[in-house]
Amino acid sequence: MTISEHRTETDDSTAVRPFTIAVPQADLDDLRRRIRDTRLPERETVTDASQGVQLHVVEALARYWAEEHDWRSVESRLNDLPQFVTEIDGLDIHFIHVRSLHAEALPMIVTHGWPGSVIEQMKIVGPLTDPTAHGASASDAFHLVIPSLPGHGFSGKPEQPGWDPIRIARAWAELMRRLGYDRYVAQGGDWGNAVTEQLALQTPPGLIGIHTNMPATVPDSIQQALTDGEAAPDDLTGEERGAWDQLATFYAHGLAYAQEMGNRPQTLYGIADSPVGLAAWMLDHDAASYELVARVFAGEAEGLSRDDVLDNVTLYWLTNTAVSSARLYWESKLPFFAPKGVTLPVAVSVFPDEIYAAPRSWAAQAYPNLVHFNRLDRGGHFAAWEQPELFAQEIRAAFRSLR
């Protein structure tokens, strides 16, 4: 892939370099050829998704991808946003940096997860940096910094072990310092939450609070019971029982992708060689997200469009980050859903179709300085991408008390 960083020989390694994307047409032609030449298996032997991503979904996705999807459109929209690269701890970090026109805007660093990318956050840039154009107050404005995780998107790919959420959090603190922000907040879901919570634990100068849409709140006793395959405790509230049921389903049927990437990421050559294989692997993240995508490719209107889904998969394909992004699962030794002891102010937004909808009781235990908690009536794992208006409203409310 071709990029332009406007770099000169005199630039030092800590310079913040402008960045643009220019994918060679030959790469896009090769992608379409590979999609059309895909050898598909026979149809699954069941009538539901219990065996994985269904053939009819993949056929519809491949047909649209090869014949109608327009990478140049999302490339143009990305290039309309100010993008940069800077080297931190020996690795190039790509990020979007949009400053609000409102001088008193609150700086915020937003971190995506897997199988996401900075494309997830594109829909919230306008509402958060220019709130008055979206029915909100200038006092709710943000300056946004949206980095690509190491090994993801246009960031560098680590060549040595060690880039876990703890190290990434240190890099994010340095990025905000380098951009001149001495007072800021942080937001994340999925791996973005893991990084954001580690950032909060490191308490870098200037960080005043965090927001998460995928909080780590599961009590040790609940985690142990789930791991041991025990029945739900009798004393759970209705909210807690709902979270238990979601987690039990995920542990029983939804963890396979994470286990493989956590144990043997380098084995996944197939998803680096087949775009349709990559798309199927990414679609099988969690049941609710898969069901949403299946409906989208069946022609139903949802929070995501067919182009949304394929913009993101295409980014992974063109940057050849299927395996390098998977290594984050191998790198991290943190218990994903367990409380980490964050004492900074924390805001939590609970979307019903997340892997689990965190109960207020668990959130209050996990975050003793809980400044905002709200349960939404719709939205799932990719909240900013699926429900950008609701997500933007939540972010404004989450940090209003910290301004």
C-alpha positions in Angstrom: 0.0 0.0 0.0 1.1 3.5 -0.7 0.9 6.2 1.9 2.2 9.7 2.2 3.7 11.0 5.4 5.3 14.2 4.2 8.5 13.1 6.0 12.0 14.6 5.4 15.4 13.3 6.3 15.7 15.9 9.0 12.6 14.8 10.9 13.4 13.3 14.3 11.7 10.1 15.4 9.3 11.9 17.7 7.9 14.2 15.0 4.2 14.2 14.3 4.0 13.6 10.6 0.9 14.2 8.4 -0.4 11.0 6.9 -2.7 10.2 3.9 -3.8 7.0 2.3 -3.5 6.1 -1.3 -4.1 2.4 -2.0 -2.8 1.3 -5.4 -5.5 0.2 -7.8 -3.6 -3.0 -8.4 -4.3 -3.9 -4.7 -8.0 -3.4 -5.2 -8.0 -5.3 -8.4 -6.2 -8.2 -6.7 -8.7 -8.1 -3.8 -11.7 -8.4 -6.2 -10.0 -11.3 -8.1 -9.4 -13.2 -4.8 -13.0 -12.7 -3.7 -14.3 -14.0 -7.0 -11.9 -17.0 -6.9 -12.9 -18.0 -3.4 -13.5 -21.7 -3.0 -16.5 -22.0 -0.7 -17.5 -25.0 1.4 -20.9 -26.7 1.2 -23.8 -25.3 3.1 -23.9 -25.9 6.9 -26.0 -28.9 7.9 -28.2 -26.9 10.3 -30.7 -24.2 9.8 -29.2 -21.7 12.3 -25.8 -20.2 13.0 -24.8 -22.9 15.6 -22.0 -24.1 13.2 -20.7 -20.6 12.5 -21.1 -18.0 9.8 -23.7 -19.3 7.4 -23.0 -19.8 3.7 -25.8 -17.5 2.5 -24.4 -14.6 4.5 -20.9 -15.2 3.1 -22.3 -15.5 -0.5 -24.2 -12.2 -0.1 -21.2 -10.5 1.4 -18.8 -11.7 -1.3 -21.1 -10.8 -4.1 -21.5 -7.2 -2.8 -17.8 -6.9 -2.0 -16.7 -8.0 -5.4 -19.3 -6.0 -7.4 -20.4 -3.0 -5.5 -18.2 -2.0 -2.5 -16.2 1.2 -3.1 -13.0 1.4 -1.1 -12.2 4.8 -2.6 -15.2 6.3 -0.8 -14.0 5.4 2.7 -10.5 6.2 1.7 -11.6 9.7 0.8 -13.6 10.1 4.0 -10.5 9.0 6.1 -8.3 11.4 4.2 -10.8 14.2 4.9 -9.9 13.8 8.6 -6.5 15.0 9.8 -4.3 11.9 10.1 -0.8 11.6 11.5 1.9 9.2 12.4 4.5 9.5 15.2 7.0 7.1 16.6 6.5 6.1 20.2 8.7 3.5 22.0 10.2 2.4 18.7 6.8 1.9 16.9 4.9 4.1 14.4 1.5 5.0 15.8 -1.2 6.2 13.4 -3.9 8.4 14.7 -6.7 10.7 13.7 -6.6 14.1 15.5 -9.5 16.5 15.1 -9.5 19.7 17.1 -12.8 21.3 17.9 -13.5 24.9 16.9 -14.6 25.5 20.5 -11.6 26.6 22.5 -12.8 25.1 25.8 -13.3 21.6 24.3 -12.2 18.7 26.4 -9.4 16.5 24.8 -10.3 12.8 24.6 -8.4 9.8 23.3 -10.7 7.0 22.0 -9.4 3.5 21.4 -11.0 0.9 19.2 -10.9 -2.9 19.7 -10.9 -6.1 17.6 -12.2 -6.6 15.0 -12.6 -2.9 14.8 -10.5 0.0 13.7 -10.6 3.8 13.6 -13.4 3.4 11.1 -15.6 2.6 14.1 -15.2 6.1 15.4 -15.7 8.1 12.2 -19.4 8.7 12.8 -18.8 10.3 16.2 -16.2 12.8 15.1 -18.7 15.5 13.9 -21.1 15.2 16.9 -18.4 15.4 19.5 -16.1 18.0 17.9 -18.9 20.2 16.5 -21.8 19.7 18.9 -23.6 22.9 18.0 -24.1 21.5 14.5 -25.7 18.3 16.0 -28.2 19.8 18.5 -25.9 20.0 21.5 -24.1 22.7 23.4 -20.6 24.2 22.7 -19.8 23.3 26.3 -20.0 19.6 25.4 -17.2 19.9 22.7 -14.2 17.5 22.5 -10.9 17.5 20.8 -10.5 13.9 19.5 -7.5 11.7 19.3 -8.3 8.3 17.7 -5.2 6.1 17.4 -4.9 2.7 15.6 -3.7 0.0 18.0 -0.3 -1.4 17.3 -0.5 -4.1 14.7 -3.9 -2.7 13.5 -4.7 -0.4 10.6 -1.9 2.0 9.7 0.1 1.7 12.9 3.3 -0.2 12.9 3.5 -3.9 13.5 5.5 -4.9 16.5 8.5 -7.1 15.6 9.2 -8.2 19.2 6.9 -9.3 22.0 5.7 -6.9 24.6 3.0 -4.7 23.1 0.2 -5.6 25.6 -2.5 -3.2 26.8 -0.2 -2.0 29.6 2.5 -0.9 27.2 0.0 0.5 24.8 -1.5 2.6 27.6 2.0 4.1 28.3 2.2 4.9 24.6 -1.2 6.7 24.7 -0.1 8.8 27.6 3.0 9.8 25.7 0.9 10.6 22.6 -1.3 12.9 24.6 1.7 14.6 26.2 3.3 15.0 22.8 0.2 16.6 21.4 0.3 19.2 24.3 -2.8 18.0 26.2 -2.3 18.4 30.0 -5.9 17.7 30.9 -7.9 15.0 29.1 -10.2 12.0 29.3 -10.1 8.5 27.7 -12.7 6.2 26.2 -12.7 2.6 25.0 -14.6 -0.6 24.4 -13.3 -4.1 23.8 -9.5 -3.9 23.7 -10.1 -0.2 23.9 -11.4 -0.7 27.4 -8.5 -2.8 28.4 -6.1 -0.1 27.3 -8.2 2.7 28.8 -8.4 1.0 32.2 -4.6 0.4 32.2 -4.2 4.1 31.3 -6.3 5.0 34.3 -4.3 2.6 36.6 -1.1 4.3 35.5 -2.6 7.8 36.4 -0.5 9.8 33.9 -0.4 13.5 34.5 -3.5 15.1 33.0 -5.9 12.1 32.8 -9.0 13.0 34.8 -11.4 10.2 34.0 -12.5 7.5 31.6 -15.6 6.2 29.9 -16.2 2.6 28.8 -19.0 0.9 26.8 -17.6 -2.6 27.7 -16.7 -2.4 31.4 -14.7 -5.0 33.3 -17.0 -5.6 36.2 -17.5 -9.4 36.7 -16.9 -10.3 40.4 -14.4 -13.1 41.1 -17.1 -15.4 42.5 -19.2 -15.0 39.3 -16.1 -15.5 37.1 -15.1 -18.7 39.0 -18.6 -20.1 38.7 -18.8 -19.5 35.0 -15.3 -21.0 34.5 -16.3 -24.1 36.5 -19.6 -24.5 34.6 -21.7 -24.1 37.7 -25.3 -23.0 37.9 -26.1 -19.4 38.5 -26.1 -18.3 42.1 -29.6 -18.1 43.7 -29.1 -14.5 45.0 -28.6 -12.7 41.7 -30.8 -9.7 40.9 -32.7 -9.6 37.6 -30.0 -7.4 36.0 -27.3 -9.7 37.3 -29.0 -12.8 36.1 -29.3 -11.3 32.6 -25.6 -10.6 32.6 -24.9 -14.1 33.9 -27.0 -15.6 31.0 -25.2 -13.6 28.4 -21.8 -14.5 29.8 -22.6 -18.2 30.1 -23.7 -18.2 26.4 -20.5 -16.4 25.4 -18.2 -18.7 27.4 -20.0 -21.8 26.0 -20.3 -20.7 22.3 -18.4 -17.5 21.6 -14.9 -17.8 22.9 -13.3 -19.9 20.1 -11.9 -17.1 18.1 -10.3 -15.4 21.1 -8.8 -18.7 22.3 -7.2 -19.4 19.0 -5.8 -15.9 18.7 -4.7 -16.0 22.3 -2.9 -19.3 21.9 -1.8 -19.6 18.2 -2.2 -16.4 16.3 0.6 -17.2 13.8 -1.3 -20.2 12.7 -4.0 -18.1 11.1 -2.4 -17.9 7.6 -5.7 -18.6 6.0 -7.2 -15.2 7.0 -4.1 -13.4 5.7 -4.5 -15.2 2.3 -8.3 -15.2 1.7 -10.3 -12.0 2.0 -13.6 -14.0 2.4 -11.9 -16.1 5.0 -10.9 -13.0 6.9 -14.4 -11.5 6.6 -16.0 -14.7 8.0 -13.5 -14.8 10.9 -14.2 -11.1 11.8 -18.0 -11.6 11.5 -18.0 -14.4 14.1 -17.0 -12.2 17.0 -20.2 -12.4 19.0 -23.7 -13.7 18.4 -25.6 -10.4 18.5 -23.1 -8.6 16.1 -23.2 -11.5 13.7 -27.0 -11.5 13.7 -27.0 -7.8 13.0 -24.6 -8.2 10.1 -26.5 -11.2 8.7 -29.7 -9.0 8.6 -27.7 -6.2 6.9 -26.6 -8.5 4.1 -30.2 -9.8 3.8 -31.2 -6.3 2.9 -32.6 -5.1 6.2 -31.9 -1.6 7.6 -29.7 -1.7 10.7 -27.3 0.5 12.6 -24.6 -0.7 10.2 -24.7 -0.8 6.4 -23.1 -3.4 4.1 -20.5 -0.7 3.3 -19.7 -0.1 7.0 -18.9 -3.8 7.5 -16.8 -4.1 4.3 -15.0 -0.8 4.8 -13.6 -2.2 8.1 -12.8 -5.7 6.7 -11.1 -4.1 3.6 -9.0 -2.0 5.9 -7.7 -5.2 7.6 -7.1 -6.8 4.2 -5.3 -3.9 2.6 -3.0 -3.4 5.6 -2.4 -7.2 6.0 -3.1 -6.9 9.7 -5.2 -10.1 10.2 -2.3 -11.9 12.1 -0.6 -8.8 13.6 -3.8 -7.7 15.2 -4.6 -11.2 16.5 -1.3 -11.2 18.4 -2.8 -8.7 20.9 -4.8 -11.7 22.3 -1.5 -13.6 22.7 0.2 -10.6 24.3 -2.3 -9.8 26.9 -2.3 -11.8 30.2 -5.0 -9.6 31.8 -8.3 -11.2 32.8 -10.7 -9.5 30.4 -13.8 -9.0 32.4 -12.4 -8.8 35.9 -12.3 -5.5 37.8 -8.8 -3.9 37.8 -9.1 -1.5 40.7 -9.6 1.7 38.8 -10.0 4.6 41.2 -10.2 7.5 38.8 -13.7 8.8 37.9 -15.3 6.2 35.6 -18.4 6.6 33.4 -20.2 3.5 32.1 -22.7 3.1 29.2 -24.4 -0.3 28.9 -25.7 -1.3 25.5 -28.1 -4.3 25.6 -26.5 -6.3 22.9 -22.9 -6.1 24.2 -21.2 -9.4 25.1 -22.7 -8.8 28.5 -24.8 -5.9 29.8 -23.0 -4.9 33.0 -25.4 -4.5 36.0 -25.2 -1.3 38.0 -24.3 -3.3 41.2 -21.2 -4.9 39.6 -20.2 -1.5 38.1 -20.4 0.2 41.4 -18.2 -2.4 43.0 -15.7 -2.4 40.2 -15.5 1.4 40.0 -15.7 3.1 43.4 -15.7 6.5 41.7 -18.6 5.8 39.3 -19.7 9.2 38.0 -22.1 8.1 35.3 -24.1 4.9 34.6 -26.7 4.5 32.0 -28.4 1.5 30.3 -29.4 2.2 26.7 -32.3 0.6 24.9 -30.5 -0.4 21.7 -27.0 -1.0 20.5 -24.3 -3.6 20.8 -20.6 -4.3 20.8 -19.7 -1.6 18.2 -21.7 1.1 19.9 -20.1 4.2 18.4 -20.4 2.6 14.9 -23.9 1.2 15.3 -25.5 4.0 17.3 -23.4 7.1 16.9 -26.1 9.6 18.1 -26.8 7.7 21.3 -23.1 7.1 21.8 -22.3 10.8 21.4 -25.1 11.7 23.9 -23.6 9.3 26.4 -20.1 10.7 26.0 -21.3 14.2 26.6 -23.2 13.2 29.7 -20.4 11.0 31.0 -17.9 13.8 31.2 -20.1 16.8 32.0 -19.3 16.7 35.7 -15.5 16.6 35.0 -15.2 19.7 32.9 
